Amino acid sequence: MAARAAYGSIDGEGGIDGRLSLGLMRDYRVRHPVAFLVYKRPDCTREVFARIRAARPTRLFVIADGPKDKPGEAEACREVRRIVSDVDWDCEVSIDAADVNLGLRRRVSGGLDWVFRQSETAIILEDDCIPSPSFFRFCDELLDRYRDEPRVMTICGSNYLGRLDTDTSYVFTVRCALWGWATWRRAWETYDVDLASWPRNRTHDPFEGLPLTPKEARGLAECLDNLADEDESRRKFDTWDYQWFYNCYARKGLAVTPRVNLVSNVGFGEDATHTKVKNHKLARIPAGQLEFPLVHPRSMEVSMEFERAYARRIINKTMGERLANMARRLMRRVALAP
């Protein structure tokens, strides 16, 4: 059974002081390099960096985006870079800091290209994704275990369902979550942020045989159509992650999803790039812990129990969610009305 979460400021169940969490993390020193993606949010950055500091990686890559031409952004970016430069443990640090704002698509993809030119593996955290004490060891052990298994492409730190009723420490899934994750150079080298293969694969059912709902597959295809548009002015999204999902789906890749959620995304709100709905059902999912040694699945079979529950609870919206979305759209129309 998984231990009760020990994550004071995030986990509403345990009520355990956050200092205990950091103490637990100091008992384990992460072995694989950590890549930290930052931008303009000092408060979130400070909190995530405290978890990285407690894990004491010997190799740290910092990928920083530059400021937009907006009031206060340059100062916020400088403060973020000051925070992540405060490395007070034995660590080789490399920083790739953009002078101007590149946006998610180019900053994340280019930054991770830079990381994997130098490292075979990476544990990747964004500035609003706060890991529990178990996260780093979980990634460490599975990066080693599946290093030479090409079917496994993503080690997820997040489990959007919160927890699974299973006797193993993790399951294999098709869907993957990228709020705290890890991968290998061999997997990243298959990634193409510009989706050169999508127009060709689009002509047949590219998601055939995958446990995606029809609604989900249609929505993903529409997003990929837009992201593959060579005319940047027509793109509705500035992102990199849908391209990774497609990359994994097209190769029938597997993700590892932990039995309990190990990363809490605290970045929902108006200052976020995409996750602007503060009370979204995926916001601040409590981050729990796993017991070690890990209990591994007996086979690499996809957990259809997880996939069905994901479709039911994450993809399909409840009546309350549909009404809330309608209300938000109405408020936007009123705000834009002359």
DODREN-587973 format. One record per residue (C-alpha): residue number from 0; residue in one letter; z negated, y, x. Coordinates in pm, whole numbers, plus 50000, padded with zeros to 5 digits. Each point is the difference from the previous one (the first is absolute). Layout:
<NUM,A,<Z,Y,X>>,
...
END
This chain:
<0,M,<50000,50000,50000>>,
<1,A,<50067,50355,50116>>,
<2,A,<49703,50210,50096>>,
<3,R,<49909,50293,49781>>,
<4,A,<50169,50320,50109>>,
<5,A,<49801,50212,50243>>,
<6,Y,<50174,50332,49977>>,
<7,G,<49760,50264,49885>>,
<8,S,<50224,50295,49917>>,
<9,I,<50279,49790,49849>>,
<10,D,<49856,49686,49848>>,
<11,G,<49813,50086,49683>>,
<12,E,<49855,49651,49973>>,
<13,G,<49805,49962,50321>>,
<14,G,<49824,50332,50030>>,
<15,I,<49962,49928,50372>>,
<16,D,<49975,50290,50239>>,
<17,G,<50331,50070,50172>>,
<18,R,<49828,49989,50340>>,
<19,L,<49944,49626,49951>>,
<20,S,<50374,49956,49955>>,
<21,L,<50069,50174,50329>>,
<22,G,<49736,49786,50167>>,
<23,L,<50171,49686,49876>>,
<24,M,<50333,50124,50137>>,
<25,R,<49850,50058,50345>>,
<26,D,<49921,49631,50017>>,
<27,Y,<50372,49932,50026>>,
<28,R,<50249,50171,50230>>,
<29,V,<50359,49991,49880>>,
<30,R,<50241,49838,50246>>,
<31,H,<50342,50106,49874>>,
<32,P,<50127,50360,50026>>,
<33,V,<49930,50239,49712>>,
<34,A,<50261,50249,49875>>,
<35,F,<49855,50295,49810>>,
<36,L,<50228,50216,49782>>,
<37,V,<49867,50352,49938>>,
<38,Y,<50116,50330,49857>>,
<39,K,<49793,50282,49853>>,
<40,R,<49682,49862,49839>>,
<41,P,<49702,50045,50235>>,
<42,D,<49736,49855,49769>>,
<43,C,<50182,49670,49936>>,
<44,T,<50111,49981,50362>>,
<45,R,<49644,50042,50123>>,
<46,E,<49876,49719,49777>>,
<47,V,<50272,49753,50099>>,
<48,F,<49970,50093,50368>>,
<49,A,<49629,49919,49986>>,
<50,R,<50095,49644,49900>>,
<51,I,<50253,49981,50282>>,
<52,R,<49744,50132,50248>>,
<53,A,<49753,49733,49887>>,
<54,A,<50265,49729,50053>>,
<55,R,<50071,50136,50353>>,
<56,P,<50361,49896,50051>>,
<57,T,<50110,49990,50362>>,
<58,R,<50341,50140,49897>>,
<59,L,<50043,50278,49744>>,
<60,F,<50327,50153,49884>>,
<61,V,<49979,50324,49802>>,
<62,I,<50304,50104,49794>>,
<63,A,<49961,50357,49875>>,
<64,D,<50235,50189,49772>>,
<65,G,<50048,50373,50044>>,
<66,P,<49918,50277,49753>>,
<67,K,<50222,50128,49724>>,
<68,D,<50049,50373,49969>>,
<69,K,<49707,50036,49761>>,
<70,P,<49679,50201,50030>>,
<71,G,<49729,49815,50187>>,
<72,E,<50203,49693,50097>>,
<73,A,<50032,50087,50368>>,
<74,E,<49622,50044,50027>>,
<75,A,<49934,49674,49811>>,
<76,C,<50239,49808,50227>>,
<77,R,<49830,50143,50308>>,
<78,E,<49659,49894,49869>>,
<79,V,<50128,49649,49929>>,
<80,R,<50134,49971,50354>>,
<81,R,<49670,50124,50140>>,
<82,I,<49815,49727,49805>>,
<83,V,<50220,49714,50124>>,
<84,S,<49985,50122,50361>>,
<85,D,<49622,49946,50009>>,
<86,V,<50022,49652,50150>>,
<87,D,<49663,49923,50161>>,
<88,W,<50049,49632,50077>>,
<89,D,<50210,49814,50258>>,
<90,C,<50347,50025,49846>>,
<91,E,<50359,50070,50097>>,
<92,V,<50122,50268,49760>>,
<93,S,<50362,50097,49931>>,
<94,I,<50082,50288,49764>>,
<95,D,<50337,50067,49836>>,
<96,A,<49956,50339,49833>>,
<97,A,<50285,50173,49820>>,
<98,D,<50038,50376,50042>>,
<99,V,<50146,50041,49652>>,
<100,N,<49963,49802,49680>>,
<101,L,<50221,49692,50000>>,
<102,G,<49884,49854,49668>>,
<103,L,<49888,49647,49928>>,
<104,R,<50340,49834,50035>>,
<105,R,<50069,50118,50354>>,
<106,R,<49646,50046,50128>>,
<107,V,<49870,49654,49908>>,
<108,S,<50315,49804,50083>>,
<109,G,<50062,50189,50325>>,
<110,G,<49634,49983,50096>>,
<111,L,<49982,49625,49950>>,
<112,D,<50326,49956,50191>>,
<113,W,<49822,50179,50286>>,
<114,V,<49693,49774,49968>>,
<115,F,<50197,49674,50001>>,
<116,R,<50204,50103,50300>>,
<117,Q,<49669,49983,50187>>,
<118,S,<49808,49725,49822>>,
<119,E,<50068,49656,49852>>,
<120,T,<49745,50056,49722>>,
<121,A,<49828,50282,49813>>,
<122,I,<49728,50049,49740>>,
<123,I,<50112,50301,49795>>,
<124,L,<49781,50247,49812>>,
<125,E,<50085,50322,49821>>,
<126,D,<49764,50294,49989>>,
<127,D,<49872,49923,49649>>,
<128,C,<49956,49621,50031>>,
<129,I,<49641,49915,50088>>,
<130,P,<49950,49643,50125>>,
<131,S,<49695,49784,49947>>,
<132,P,<49832,49832,50299>>,
<133,S,<50199,49678,49942>>,
<134,F,<50343,50160,50016>>,
<135,F,<50050,50015,50376>>,
<136,R,<49886,49645,50070>>,
<137,F,<50207,49871,49708>>,
<138,C,<50313,50163,50146>>,
<139,D,<49916,49891,50354>>,
<140,E,<49965,49633,49912>>,
<141,L,<50310,49981,49781>>,
<142,L,<50219,50194,50242>>,
<143,D,<49920,49722,50245>>,
<144,R,<50031,49714,49754>>,
<145,Y,<50341,50099,49859>>,
<146,R,<50146,50166,50308>>,
<147,D,<50284,49746,50024>>,
<148,E,<50045,49936,49627>>,
<149,P,<50304,50209,49895>>,
<150,R,<49939,49946,49629>>,
<151,V,<49678,50205,50019>>,
<152,M,<50096,50367,50026>>,
<153,T,<49699,50196,49872>>,
<154,I,<49624,49967,50028>>,
<155,C,<49855,50206,49716>>,
<156,G,<49658,50162,50010>>,
<157,S,<50018,50098,49634>>,
<158,N,<49969,49778,49697>>,
<159,Y,<50077,50216,49697>>,
<160,L,<49836,49743,49772>>,
<161,G,<49668,50061,50174>>,
<162,R,<49918,49634,50057>>,
<163,L,<50141,49654,49937>>,
<164,D,<49828,49687,49874>>,
<165,T,<50103,49771,50283>>,
<166,D,<49823,49782,50256>>,
<167,T,<50216,50134,50288>>,
<168,S,<49958,50329,50185>>,
<169,Y,<50353,50111,49911>>,
<170,V,<50313,49894,49816>>,
<171,F,<50372,50030,50067>>,
<172,T,<50184,50243,49774>>,
<173,V,<50345,50150,49954>>,
<174,R,<49875,50345,49911>>,
<175,C,<49834,50186,50283>>,
<176,A,<49768,50300,50020>>,
<177,L,<50024,50250,50284>>,
<178,W,<49670,50186,49974>>,
<179,G,<49866,49859,50323>>,
<180,W,<50224,49726,50135>>,
<181,A,<50124,49829,50315>>,
<182,T,<50323,49854,50128>>,
<183,W,<50195,49892,50305>>,
<184,R,<50290,50147,50194>>,
<185,R,<50210,49697,49896>>,
<186,A,<49957,50103,49633>>,
<187,W,<50036,50375,50050>>,
<188,E,<50327,49954,50188>>,
<189,T,<50157,49873,49676>>,
<190,Y,<49916,50326,49820>>,
<191,D,<50259,50267,49922>>,
<192,V,<49868,50319,49844>>,
<193,D,<50355,50104,49904>>,
<194,L,<50073,49677,49809>>,
<195,A,<50341,49928,50147>>,
<196,S,<50007,49652,49841>>,
<197,W,<49894,50111,49652>>,
<198,P,<50343,50100,49857>>,
<199,R,<50138,49659,50095>>,
<200,N,<49701,49804,49868>>,
<201,R,<49991,50216,49686>>,
<202,T,<50316,49831,49869>>,
<203,H,<49809,49681,49916>>,
<204,D,<49642,49946,49888>>,
<205,P,<49810,50084,50321>>,
<206,F,<49664,49894,49856>>,
<207,E,<50108,49668,49853>>,
<208,G,<49731,49734,50030>>,
<209,L,<49721,50251,50066>>,
<210,P,<49704,50037,49761>>,
<211,L,<50084,50362,49913>>,
<212,T,<50007,50108,49637>>,
<213,P,<50340,50118,49867>>,
<214,K,<49853,50348,49960>>,
<215,E,<49873,49997,50357>>,
<216,A,<50332,49877,50143>>,
<217,R,<50196,50267,49809>>,
<218,G,<49764,50274,50114>>,
<219,L,<50015,49887,50361>>,
<220,A,<50380,49981,49992>>,
<221,E,<50019,50355,49864>>,
<222,C,<49767,50124,50274>>,
<223,L,<50205,49825,50268>>,
<224,D,<50322,50143,49859>>,
<225,N,<49854,50345,50039>>,
<226,L,<49848,49938,50342>>,
<227,A,<50331,49861,50130>>,
<228,D,<50191,50312,49892>>,
<229,E,<50146,50159,50312>>,
<230,D,<49971,50343,49840>>,
<231,E,<49638,50095,50065>>,
<232,S,<50011,50273,49737>>,
<233,R,<50040,49736,49728>>,
<234,R,<49703,49790,50109>>,
<235,K,<49703,50022,49767>>,
<236,F,<49761,49829,50239>>,
<237,D,<49900,50068,50358>>,
<238,T,<49852,49665,50088>>,
<239,W,<50024,49694,50224>>,
<240,D,<49806,49727,49817>>,
<241,Y,<50253,49893,49736>>,
<242,Q,<50233,49922,50290>>,
<243,W,<49735,49768,50147>>,
<244,F,<49952,49824,49667>>,
<245,Y,<50376,49945,49975>>,
<246,N,<50015,49882,50360>>,
<247,C,<49737,49735,49929>>,
<248,Y,<50146,49896,49664>>,
<249,A,<50353,49968,50143>>,
<250,R,<49870,49764,50270>>,
<251,K,<49774,49804,49763>>,
<252,G,<49714,50118,50216>>,
<253,L,<49638,49922,49930>>,
<254,A,<49702,50231,49996>>,
<255,V,<49639,49903,50063>>,
<256,T,<49770,50147,49734>>,
<257,P,<49621,49982,50052>>,
<258,R,<49770,49839,49747>>,
<259,V,<49818,50331,49959>>,
<260,N,<50131,50352,50042>>,
<261,L,<49929,50121,50355>>,
<262,V,<50135,50358,49987>>,
<263,S,<49920,50279,49756>>,
<264,N,<50253,50279,49949>>,
<265,V,<49804,50323,49954>>,
<266,G,<50303,50230,50017>>,
<267,F,<50089,50028,49632>>,
<268,G,<50014,50362,49884>>,
<269,E,<50207,50315,49992>>,
<270,D,<50018,50031,50379>>,
<271,A,<50160,49656,50036>>,
<272,T,<50374,49961,50056>>,
<273,H,<50054,49734,49732>>,
<274,T,<49665,49872,49866>>,
<275,K,<49913,50313,49804>>,
<276,V,<49824,49842,49698>>,
<277,K,<49634,50020,50101>>,
<278,N,<49874,49738,49753>>,
<279,H,<50284,49751,50056>>,
<280,K,<49895,49636,49963>>,
<281,L,<50077,49936,50368>>,
<282,A,<49791,50291,50125>>,
<283,R,<49684,49913,50194>>,
<284,I,<50004,49627,49927>>,
<285,P,<49673,49887,50163>>,
<286,A,<50045,49856,50348>>,
<287,G,<49813,49673,50048>>,
<288,Q,<49947,49752,50278>>,
<289,L,<50111,49652,50096>>,
<290,E,<49789,49735,50162>>,
<291,F,<50104,49851,50333>>,
<292,P,<50127,49761,50116>>,
<293,L,<50293,50044,49765>>,
<294,V,<50092,49722,49760>>,
<295,H,<50378,49958,50027>>,
<296,P,<50230,49878,49720>>,
<297,R,<50115,49641,50042>>,
<298,S,<50366,50099,49955>>,
<299,M,<50218,50311,50004>>,
<300,E,<50073,49976,49629>>,
<301,V,<50014,50331,49811>>,
<302,S,<49701,50056,49771>>,
<303,M,<50159,50028,49657>>,
<304,E,<49654,50067,49857>>,
<305,F,<49992,50322,50202>>,
<306,E,<50358,50093,49913>>,
<307,R,<49945,49952,49625>>,
<308,A,<49675,50196,50007>>,
<309,Y,<50170,50277,50200>>,
<310,A,<50278,50029,49743>>,
<311,R,<49751,50003,49714>>,
<312,R,<49746,50243,50145>>,
<313,I,<50196,50222,50241>>,
<314,I,<50363,50011,49882>>,
<315,N,<49945,49999,49624>>,
<316,K,<49833,50314,49871>>,
<317,T,<49723,49995,49742>>,
<318,M,<50028,50210,49686>>,
<319,G,<49752,50248,50150>>,
<320,E,<50214,50037,50312>>,
<321,R,<50316,50053,49795>>,
<322,L,<49829,50269,49791>>,
<323,A,<49866,50170,50314>>,
<324,N,<50349,50004,50151>>,
<325,M,<50143,50149,49681>>,
<326,A,<49731,50269,50007>>,
<327,R,<50078,50086,50364>>,
<328,R,<50373,50026,49926>>,
<329,L,<49928,50226,49702>>,
<330,M,<49776,50224,50211>>,
<331,R,<50272,50031,50263>>,
<332,R,<50257,50099,49736>>,
<333,V,<49763,50262,49861>>,
<334,A,<49932,50136,50348>>,
<335,L,<50375,50027,50072>>,
<336,A,<50087,50154,49665>>,
<337,P,<50113,50366,50013>>,
END
